[in-house]
Amino acid sequence: MGHAHIGWRVIEIVDLKKNYRKVQALKGISLRVGSGELFAYLGPNGAGKTTTIRILTGLTRPSGGQAYVGGHDVGKEPIKAKRHQGLVPQHVNLDAELTVEENLFIHGRLHGMGRVDIGRRIEELLDYVGLKEKRTSLVKRLSGGMKRRLMIARALLHRPAVLFLDEPTVGLDPAIRRRVWTLIKKIQRDGVTIFLTTHYIEEAEFLADRVAFIDEGAIVALDTPRHLMDALGQWAIDCYRGNEMETRYFTDRESARRYAEERMNGYTLRRVNLEDAFLACTGKKVS
Ligand SMILES: Nc1ncnc2c1ncn2[C@@H]1O[C@H](COP(=O)(O)OP(=O)(O)OP(=O)(O)O)[C@@H](O)[C@H]1O
């Protein structure tokens, strides 16, 4: 699809802080995202995910630290930083009374694109996100999944190198969610760097090259999903000790089974997942 190349550190955050009166929403966050990477920011409600995206996309100012997108300081060079980015916000903010193509057209004009270029791009993107037949439908007539896909198409219209997705599948049912995941993977394969927030474990596990666990405004772990899970083991046994559920981790299935069989109560043998890793880091579940 032809995207601007902007080097290795597509996103860089250094000691980023944000206070809302007495609430410390971000307590000094640092991270880097490389070109072409799909980076997930996983944490419970109120962890500071949206605040981070709002700073990176120029919607709010940090109280301290720096944030760069495409090598541009988002506070000092907001226009240059924004040129290379697309945003899909958490809540639907399409024009409900306008058609699918009108929504896209307006976005293109706001980004200074020419009419012919916008027309070509709308054609390309409606095909890309599977909304070709809905071109002239009013947005208010679309399903939740279609609105999500339209918001993604809109965010890609001006050919950004970086795409920010804030909880891209929140509220969608599981089958529709998978369809959006497939689209997100396709966008990454086409060379777009993706920064995504989620509180769905499977979403981060399935999509992310690397994931940061965020809790109470701080990053508590940052690595590939595989490494985060392998730090615990490959297999987990859940069993009850009195009324408390206890989980033990093992590197091989045989020792897990041996341990379980010595316990006479029921047990569940399963694969370690990212929820286990999050729980081990924070002492709490993501959702
Ligand atoms: N405009 C605001 N004014 C005051 N406090 C805010 C504001 N925006 C966010 N906060 C607070 O900052 C903290 C982080 O919020 P943020 O929305 O970034 O979390 P989140 O991880 O995105 O959660 P969610 O999934 O619920 O959006 C929360 O305690 C929230 O209540």
The ligand as an ORCA input file, in Angstrom:
! r2SCAN-3c Opt
* xyz 0 1
  N      -9.877     13.436     31.806
  C      -9.613     12.832     32.969
  N      -9.768     13.471     34.143
  C      -9.492     12.855     35.322
  N      -9.028     11.599     35.419
  C      -8.852     10.906     34.286
  C      -9.124     11.476     32.999
  N      -8.848     10.542     32.058
  C      -8.422      9.452     32.712
  N      -8.413      9.658     34.046
  C      -7.959      8.695     35.076
  O      -6.658      8.268     34.734
  C      -6.494      6.862     34.965
  C      -6.101      6.171     33.672
  O      -7.192      6.224     32.747
  P      -7.134      5.620     31.256
  O      -8.406      5.978     30.590
  O      -5.866      6.016     30.610
  O      -7.098      4.066     31.555
  P      -7.331      2.852     30.547
  O      -6.269      1.850     30.898
  O      -7.388      3.325     29.168
  O      -8.719      2.290     31.004
  P     -10.055      2.058     30.124
  O      -9.876      0.727     29.509
  O     -11.115      2.112     31.160
  O     -10.132      3.185     29.131
  C      -7.804      6.397     35.556
  O      -7.685      6.405     36.963
  C      -8.804      7.426     35.086
  O      -9.872      7.527     35.996
*
